[in-house]
Amino acid sequence: MPANLTPEAQAKLAKYSEARSIEEKIRALEEFLSVAPKHKGAENLLLWARRRLAELREELEERRRKRRGSRGPRIFVEKEGAGQVVVVGPPNVGKSLLVYKLTGARTRVAEYPFSTLLPVPGMLPYRDIYFQLVDTPPLSRSAPQLVSRVVGLARNADAVVVVVGLDGDALNQYLEVRDTLAEHGVFIEKPRGVVRVERTRSNGVQVVGPGRLVDATVNDVARLLAGYRIYHARVHIEGEVALDDIEAALFHAIVYKPAIVLANKADTHGAERAYRRLYSYLSERREKSVWLLPVSAVTGLNLGRLGELLFRRLSIIRVYTKKPGSEPSPTPVVLRKGATVRDLALQIHSDMVDYFEYARVWGPSAKYPGERVGLEHRLEDGDIVEIHSRR
């Protein structure tokens, strides 16, 4: 096995993956850590188990507080707007001031670290739509009790904005944020491969998806899963995937979030040198697809460009609907790039598809104004669509 676990340790991990309640998961992880081998091959798995155990204990305590009627602080932020973007960064890089300048949200701005302990959402306007920016507590290994909160917010978001300060070592700040998120299964640089293991009731182990196995066969995957008492599963893979990746996916889901790095404090002394170092590193890793923008919360440099970058980063389009004989709605429907009239109709109401007759389209995707199209017509940003139904 990739982690070289003993059969006893594998059995304990299998109990964790089969557990349904938080209490059961906690007991299974405690038992696993008591028997897990301490050799180098199992280091990453042990690190994950300890972090996951801490998160589960915190979640259990939160639930107990709620049952007792205690009103604790709200950590989860409901999604609003065209996309939720979580703003993360180390202490004292100007993250809260940036969110305030961009959205007007009542963030707490102070010169001392860890002034922000709870998420604060605000809305960033851009071309008839709004992006929800969420200011978060500082992401730092020196405050592990806050890390799981920030990671949870990032995992739920549509994208991540990383703020670093050009008055310090911006590259090392970025690397610490990236690595801390990755250690908890949230990647802001495109990983080599992504795995999702879905248990099934029959048909053995199937490997599906556009990716490919590296130095392994489907039989190797089946033997790995059997060690964890999983005999029927569909393993979805993207990119290049090794057995280590599949084993890791059994215990914590890995997600990729598109990211933009805001290099703040571009107005400070030495900022140009710090920016060049960060730019050089990210340019060398262009295939990892992290975007970079120098900004200043103090002078306002480039703050007006963030909306455009988020719009492109999230790969969305704006589609305006209209009723026959009426003006288009001033508020667009936000869809993913490549969306069709069917996707638009479903977002408005499921009955729209059932009773659909035809649609008329004005805009970039139409061959001529008011073109009559069907459900599979692909829409583009700025289209105006009029849907006709049989009732």
For each residue, the residues with C-beta under 8 A, 3 or more apart:
1: 4 5 10 224 227 247
2: 41 224 242 243 244 247
3: 41 42 44 45 244 247
4: 1 37 39 41 42
5: 1 9 10 13 36 37 42 45 227
6: 9 10 35 37
7: 10 11 227
8: 11 12 35
9: 5 6 12 13 32 35 36 37 42
10: 1 5 6 7 13 14 227 228
11: 7 8 14 15 229
12: 8 9 15 16 28 31 32 35 36
13: 5 9 10 16 17 28 32 228 250 251
14: 10 11 17 18 228 229 230
15: 11 12 18 19 24 28 31 32
16: 12 13 19 25 28 29 32 251
17: 13 14 228 230 250 251
18: 14 15 229
19: 15 16 24 25 27 28
20: 24
21: 24 25
22: 25 26 56 59 60 63
23: 26 27 60
24: 15 19 20 21 27 28
25: 16 19 21 22 28 29 56
26: 22 23 29 30 53 56 57 60
27: 19 23 24 30 31
28: 12 13 15 16 19 24 25 31 32
29: 16 25 26 32 33 49 52 53 56
30: 26 27 33 34 53
31: 12 15 27 28 34 35
32: 9 12 13 15 16 28 29 35 36 49
33: 29 30 36 46 49 50 53
34: 30 31
35: 6 8 9 12 31 32
36: 5 9 12 32 33 42 45 46 49
37: 4 5 6 9 41 42
38: 42 46
39: 4 42
40: 43
41: 2 3 4 37
42: 3 4 5 9 36 37 38 39 45 46
43: 40 46 47
44: 3 47 48 248
45: 3 5 36 42 48 49 247 248 251
46: 33 36 38 42 43 49 50
47: 43 44 50 51 183
48: 44 45 51 52 248 251 252
49: 29 32 33 36 45 46 52 53 251
50: 33 46 47 53 54
51: 47 48 54 55 148 183 184
52: 29 48 49 55 56 251 252
53: 26 29 30 33 49 50 56 57
54: 50 51 57 58 144 148
55: 51 52 58 59 148
56: 22 25 26 29 52 53 59 60
57: 26 53 54 60 61
58: 54 55 61 62 145 148
59: 22 55 56 62 63
60: 22 23 26 56 57 63 64
61: 57 58 64 65
62: 58 59 65 66 72
63: 22 59 60 66 67
64: 60 61 67 68
65: 61 62 68 70 72
66: 62 63 69 70 72
67: 63 64
68: 64 65
69: 66
70: 65 66
71:
72: 62 65 66
73: 117 118
74: 77 118
75: 118 119 149 152 153
76: 152 153 156
77: 74 84 119 121 132 134 153 156
78:
79: 84 132 156 158
80: 84 121 123 130 132
81: 84 123 129 130 131 132
82: 126 129 130 131 311 314 316 334
83: 131 132 158 159 310 314 316 334
84: 77 79 80 81 131 132 134 156 157 158 159
85: 131 132 133 134 157 158 159 160 161 310
86: 119 134 136 150 153 154 156 157 159 160 161
87: 95 98 99 133 134 135 136 160 161 163
88: 95 136 139 150 154 160 161 162 163 177 181
89: 93 95 138 139 162 163 164 173 177
90: 93 138 139 140 164 165 173 176 177
91: 113 114 138 140
92: 111 112 113 138 165
93: 89 90 163 164 165 168 173 264 265
94: 97 98 163 165 264 265 297
95: 87 88 89 98 99 116 135 136 138 163 264
96: 99 100 107 108 109 110 115 116 120 135
97: 94 100 101 107 109 297 298
98: 87 94 95 101 102 163 262 264 295 297 303
99: 87 95 96 102 103 105 107 120 122 133 135
100: 96 97 103 104 105 106 107 109 122
101: 97 98 297 300 303
102: 98 99 122 124 133 303 306
103: 99 100 122 123 124 133
104: 100 122
105: 99 100 120 121 122 123 133 135
106: 100 120
107: 96 97 99 100 116 120 122 135
108: 96 115 116 120
109: 96 97 100 115
110: 96 115
111: 92
112: 92 115
113: 91 92 138
114: 91 117 137 138 143 146
115: 96 108 109 110 112
116: 95 96 107 108 120 135 136 137 138
117: 73 114 137 146
118: 73 74 75 137
119: 75 77 86 134 135 136 137 149 153
120: 96 99 105 106 107 108 116 134 135
121: 77 80 105 132 133 134 135
122: 99 100 102 103 104 105 107 132 133 134 135
123: 80 81 103 105 130 131 132 133
124: 102 103 130 131 132 133 306 307 310
125: 129 130 307
126: 82 129 130 131 307 308 310 311
127: 307 311 318
128: 318 330 331 332
129: 81 82 125 126 311 318 332 334
130: 80 81 82 123 124 125 126
131: 81 82 83 84 85 123 124 126 307 310
132: 77 79 80 81 83 84 85 121 122 123 124
133: 85 87 99 102 103 105 121 122 123 124 161
134: 77 84 85 86 87 119 120 121 122 153 157
135: 87 95 96 99 105 107 116 119 120 121 122
136: 86 87 88 95 116 119 139 149 150 153 154
137: 114 116 117 118 119 143 146 149 150
138: 89 90 91 92 95 113 114 116 143 146
139: 88 89 90 136 146 147 150 176 177 180 181
140: 90 91 143 146 147 176 180
141: 144 147 176 180
142:
143: 114 137 138 140 146 147
144: 54 141 147 148
145: 58 148
146: 114 117 137 138 139 140 143 149 150
147: 139 140 141 143 144 150 151 180 184
148: 51 54 55 58 144 145 151 152 184
149: 75 119 136 137 146 152 153
150: 86 88 136 137 139 146 147 153 154
151: 147 148 154 155 180 181 184 185 186
152: 75 76 148 149 155 156
153: 75 76 77 86 119 134 136 149 150 156 157
154: 86 88 136 150 151 157 160 181 186 257
155: 151 152 185 186 255 257
156: 76 77 79 84 86 152 153
157: 84 85 86 134 153 154 160 257
158: 79 83 84 85 257 258 314
159: 83 84 85 86 257 258 259 260 310 313 314
160: 85 86 87 88 154 157 181 186 188 257 258 259 260
161: 85 86 87 88 133 259 260 261 262 306
162: 88 89 174 177 178 188 259 260 261 262
163: 87 88 89 93 94 95 98 261 262 264
164: 89 90 93 170 171 173 174 177 261 262 263 264 278
165: 90 92 93 94 168 170 173 264 265
166: 170 263 264 265 266 268 270 271 274 275 294
167: 265 268 269 270 271 274
168: 93 165 173 274
169: 172 173 274
170: 164 165 166 173 174 263 274 275 277 278
171: 164 174 175 274 277 278 281
172: 169 175 176
173: 89 90 93 164 165 168 169 170 176 177
174: 162 164 170 171 177 178 261 278 281
175: 171 172 178 179
176: 90 139 140 141 172 173 179 180
177: 88 89 90 139 162 164 173 174 180 181 188
178: 162 174 175 181 182 188 189
179: 175 176 182 183
180: 139 140 141 147 151 176 177 183 184
181: 88 139 151 154 160 177 178 184 186 187 188
182: 178 179 185 186 187 188 189
183: 47 51 179 180
184: 51 147 148 151 180 181 252
185: 151 155 182 252 253 254 255
186: 151 154 155 160 181 182 254 255 257
187: 181 182 190 191 254 255 256 257
188: 160 162 177 178 181 182 256 257 258 259 290
189: 178 182 259 285 288 289 290
190: 187 239 256 287 288 289
191: 187 194 239 254 256
192: 239 240 241 245
193: 211 214 237 238 239 240 241 242 245
194: 191 211 237 238 239 241 254 255 256
195: 235 236 237 238 241 245 246 248 249 254
196: 235 236 249 253
197: 225 230 233 234 235 236 246 249 250
198: 233 234 235 236
199: 230 232 233
200: 203 206 232 233 234
201: 232
202: 232
203: 200 206 232
204: 222 231 232
205: 218 221 222 225 230 231 232 233 235
206: 200 203 218 233 234 235
207: 213 218 221 235 237
208: 234 235 236 237
209: 235 236 237 238
210: 237 238
211: 193 194 237 238 239 240 241
212: 237 240 241
213: 207 216 217 218 220 221 237 241 242
214: 193 240 241 242
215: 242 243
216: 213 220 221 242 243
217: 213 220 221
218: 205 206 207 213 221 222
219: 222 223
220: 213 216 217 223 224 243
221: 205 207 213 216 217 218 224 225 235 243 246
222: 204 205 218 219 225 226
223: 219 220 226 227
224: 1 2 220 221 227 228 243 246 247
225: 197 205 221 222 228 230 231 233 235 246 250
226: 222 223 229 230 231
227: 1 5 7 10 223 224
228: 10 13 14 17 224 225 250
229: 11 14 18 226
230: 14 17 197 199 205 225 226 233 250
231: 204 205 225 226
232: 199 200 201 202 203 204 205
233: 197 198 199 200 205 206 225 230
234: 197 198 200 206 208
235: 195 196 197 198 205 206 207 208 209 221 225 246
236: 195 196 197 198 208 209
237: 193 194 195 207 208 209 210 211 212 213 241 246
238: 193 194 195 209 210 211 241
239: 190 191 192 193 194 211
240: 192 193 211 212 214
241: 192 193 194 195 211 212 213 214 237 238 245 246
242: 2 193 213 214 215 216 245 246
243: 2 215 216 220 221 224 246 247
244: 2 3 247 248
245: 192 193 195 241 242 248 249 254
246: 195 197 221 224 225 235 237 241 242 243 249 250
247: 1 2 3 45 224 243 244 250 251
248: 44 45 48 195 244 245 251 252 254
249: 195 196 197 245 246 252 253 254
250: 13 17 197 225 228 230 246 247
251: 13 16 17 45 48 49 52 247 248
252: 48 52 184 185 248 249
253: 185 196 249
254: 185 186 187 191 194 195 245 248 249
255: 155 185 186 187 194
256: 187 188 190 191 194
257: 154 155 157 158 159 160 186 187 188
258: 158 159 160 188 289 313 314
259: 159 160 161 162 188 189 290 291 313
260: 159 160 161 162 290 291 292 293 306 309 310 313
261: 161 162 163 164 174 278 282 290 291 292 293
262: 98 161 162 163 164 293 295 306
263: 164 166 170 266 271 274 275 278 292 293 294 295
264: 93 94 95 98 163 164 165 166 295 296 297
265: 93 94 165 166 167 268 271 296 297 298
266: 166 263 271 275 294 295 296 299 301 302
267: 271 296 298 299 301
268: 166 167 265 271
269: 167
270: 166 167 273 274
271: 166 167 263 265 266 267 268 274 275 294
272: 275 276
273: 270 276 277
274: 166 167 168 169 170 171 263 270 271 277 278
275: 166 170 263 266 271 272 278 279 294
276: 272 273 279 280
277: 170 171 273 274 280 281
278: 164 170 171 174 261 263 274 275 281 282 292
279: 275 276 282 283 292
280: 276 277 283 284
281: 171 174 277 278 284 285
282: 261 278 279 285 286 288 290 292
283: 279 280 286
284: 280 281
285: 189 281 282 288 290
286: 282 283 289
287: 190
288: 189 190 282 285
289: 189 190 258 286
290: 188 189 259 260 261 282 285
291: 259 260 261 309 313
292: 260 261 263 278 279 282
293: 260 261 262 263 302 305 306 309
294: 166 263 266 271 275 301 302
295: 98 262 263 264 266 301 302 303 306
296: 264 265 266 267 299 300 301 302 303
297: 94 97 98 101 264 265 300 303
298: 97 265 267
299: 266 267 296
300: 101 296 297 303 304
301: 266 267 294 295 296
302: 266 293 294 295 296 305 306
303: 98 101 102 295 296 297 300 306
304: 300 307
305: 293 302 308 309
306: 102 124 161 260 262 293 295 302 303 309 310
307: 124 125 126 127 131 304 310 311
308: 126 305 311 312
309: 260 291 293 305 306 312 313
310: 83 85 124 126 131 159 260 306 307 313 314
311: 82 126 127 129 307 308 314 316
312: 308 309 315
313: 159 258 259 260 291 309 310
314: 82 83 158 159 258 310 311
315: 312 336 337
316: 82 83 311 334 335 336 337
317: 334 335 336 337 339 379 380 381 382 383
318: 127 128 129 332 333 334 381 382
319: 332 333 334 335 339 344 379 381 382 383 384 385
320: 328 329 330 332 333 382 383 384 385
321: 328 329 333 344 348 384 385 386 387
322: 326 327 328 329 384 385 386
323: 326 386
324: 386 388
325:
326: 322 323
327: 322
328: 320 321 322 384
329: 320 321 322 332
330: 128 320
331: 128
332: 128 129 318 319 320 329
333: 318 319 320 321 344 347 348
334: 82 83 129 316 317 318 319
335: 316 317 319 339 343 344 347 379
336: 315 316 317 339 343
337: 315 316 317
338: 378
339: 317 319 335 336 343 344 378 379
340: 343 344 375 376 377 378 379
341: 344 345 359 361 373 374 375 376 377 379 385 387
342: 345 346 353 375 376
343: 335 336 339 340 346 347 379
344: 319 321 333 335 339 340 341 347 348 379 385 387
345: 341 342 348 349 352 353 356 359 375 387
346: 342 343 349 350 352 353
347: 333 335 343 344
348: 321 333 344 345 352 387
349: 345 346 352
350: 346 353 354
351: 354 355 389
352: 345 346 348 349 355 356 387 389
353: 342 345 346 350 356 375
354: 350 351
355: 351 352 389 390 391
356: 345 352 353 359 375 387 388 389 390
357: 388 389 390
358: 372 373 374 388
359: 341 345 356 372 373 374 375 377 385 386 387 388
360: 370 371 372 373 385 386 388
361: 341 365 366 370 371 373 377 379 383 384 385 386
362: 366 369 370 371 383 384
363: 366 380 382 383 384
364: 380 381 382 383
365: 361 377 378 379 380 383
366: 361 362 363 369 370 371 373 383
367: 371
368: 371
369: 362 366
370: 360 361 362 366
371: 360 361 362 366 367 368
372: 358 359 360
373: 341 358 359 360 361 366 377
374: 341 358 359 377
375: 340 341 342 345 353 356 359
376: 340 341 342
377: 340 341 359 361 365 373 374
378: 338 339 340 365
379: 317 319 335 339 340 341 343 344 361 365 383 385
380: 317 363 364 365 383
381: 317 318 319 364
382: 317 318 319 320 363 364
383: 317 319 320 361 362 363 364 365 366 379 380
384: 319 320 321 322 328 361 362 363
385: 319 320 321 322 341 344 359 360 361 379
386: 321 322 323 324 359 360 361
387: 321 341 344 345 348 352 356 359
388: 324 356 357 358 359 360
389: 351 352 355 356 357
390: 355 356 357
391: 355
